């Protein structure tokens, strides 16, 4: 019985431990983008995509990333196996640069 006591204590401790909700932590860049949009600091991603995507004919759009410190979106594309990043000022919608 001596061996079962530590095991039972461990099981009881786990059973009584508080459960942490899955979404207790913020989701990072997506939450930051929403906050900045609600505050009126940046344009919506959809507006930026409407402006930039038509200029990238022949490229497959892979999706965005948001940098809250720079208040910029990085739109990711691929063409002929090469990845292309387009950096866009989230405040103005102006393309800041393109890198391969």
C-alpha positions as CSV (number, residue, x, y, z in Angstrom):
1,X,0.0,0.0,0.0
2,X,3.0,2.3,0.5
3,X,3.5,2.5,-3.3
4,X,-0.1,3.4,-4.1
5,X,-0.2,6.5,-1.8
6,X,2.0,8.7,-4.0
7,X,0.2,7.6,-7.1
8,X,-3.2,8.4,-5.6
9,X,-2.0,11.7,-4.3
10,X,-0.7,12.6,-7.8
11,X,-4.0,11.5,-9.4
12,X,-6.0,13.6,-6.9
13,X,-3.8,16.6,-7.5
14,X,-4.4,16.4,-11.2
15,X,-8.1,15.9,-10.8
16,X,-8.4,19.0,-8.5
17,X,-6.1,21.2,-10.6
18,X,-8.0,24.1,-12.2
19,X,-8.5,23.8,-16.0
20,X,-7.2,26.6,-18.1
21,X,-9.5,27.5,-21.0
22,X,-8.0,26.9,-24.5
23,X,-8.4,30.6,-25.5
24,X,-7.1,32.1,-22.3
25,X,-4.1,33.6,-24.1
26,X,-4.5,36.2,-26.8
27,X,-3.9,34.9,-30.3
28,X,-1.1,37.3,-31.1
29,X,-0.9,39.1,-34.4
30,X,-4.5,38.5,-35.3
31,X,-5.7,40.1,-32.1
32,X,-3.3,43.0,-32.5
33,X,-4.6,43.6,-36.0
34,X,-8.2,43.6,-34.8
35,X,-7.4,46.1,-32.0
36,X,-5.6,48.4,-34.3
37,X,-8.5,48.2,-36.8
38,X,-11.1,48.9,-34.1
39,X,-9.0,51.9,-32.9
40,X,-9.0,53.3,-36.5
41,X,-5.2,53.0,-36.7
42,X,-5.0,50.7,-39.7
43,X,-7.0,49.8,-42.8
44,X,-8.8,46.4,-43.0
45,X,-6.8,43.5,-44.4
46,X,-9.6,43.0,-47.0
47,X,-9.2,46.6,-48.3
48,X,-5.4,46.1,-48.5
49,X,-5.8,42.8,-50.3
50,X,-8.3,44.3,-52.8
51,X,-5.7,46.9,-53.7
52,X,-2.6,44.6,-53.8
53,X,-3.8,41.2,-55.1
54,X,-4.7,42.5,-58.6
55,X,-1.2,43.8,-59.1
56,X,0.3,40.3,-58.6
57,X,-1.1,38.5,-61.6
58,X,0.3,35.0,-62.1
59,X,1.1,34.6,-58.4
60,X,-0.7,32.5,-55.9
61,X,-1.6,34.3,-52.7
62,X,-0.6,32.4,-49.6
63,X,-1.8,34.8,-46.9
64,X,-0.9,37.7,-44.6
65,X,1.1,38.3,-41.5
66,X,0.7,41.4,-39.3
67,X,3.5,43.2,-37.5
68,X,1.9,45.3,-34.8
69,X,5.1,47.2,-34.0
70,X,5.6,48.3,-37.6
71,X,1.8,48.5,-38.3
72,X,2.5,46.7,-41.5
73,X,1.2,43.6,-43.3
74,X,3.4,41.2,-45.1
75,X,1.5,39.5,-47.9
76,X,3.0,36.2,-49.0
77,X,2.9,35.0,-52.6
78,X,4.5,32.2,-54.6
79,X,5.3,31.9,-58.3
80,X,7.3,29.3,-60.1
81,X,8.4,27.8,-56.7
82,X,9.7,31.2,-55.5
83,X,8.2,33.0,-52.5
84,X,7.6,36.7,-52.7
85,X,6.8,38.9,-49.8
86,X,5.0,42.3,-50.3
87,X,5.2,44.6,-47.3
88,X,2.3,47.0,-47.0
89,X,1.8,50.0,-44.6
90,X,-1.4,49.0,-42.7
91,X,-2.2,52.6,-42.0
92,X,-2.1,53.9,-45.6
93,X,-2.2,50.8,-47.7
94,X,1.0,51.9,-49.5
95,X,3.3,49.1,-50.7
96,X,6.6,49.5,-48.8
97,X,8.6,47.0,-50.7
98,X,8.8,43.5,-52.2
99,X,11.4,40.9,-51.4
100,X,12.2,37.4,-52.8
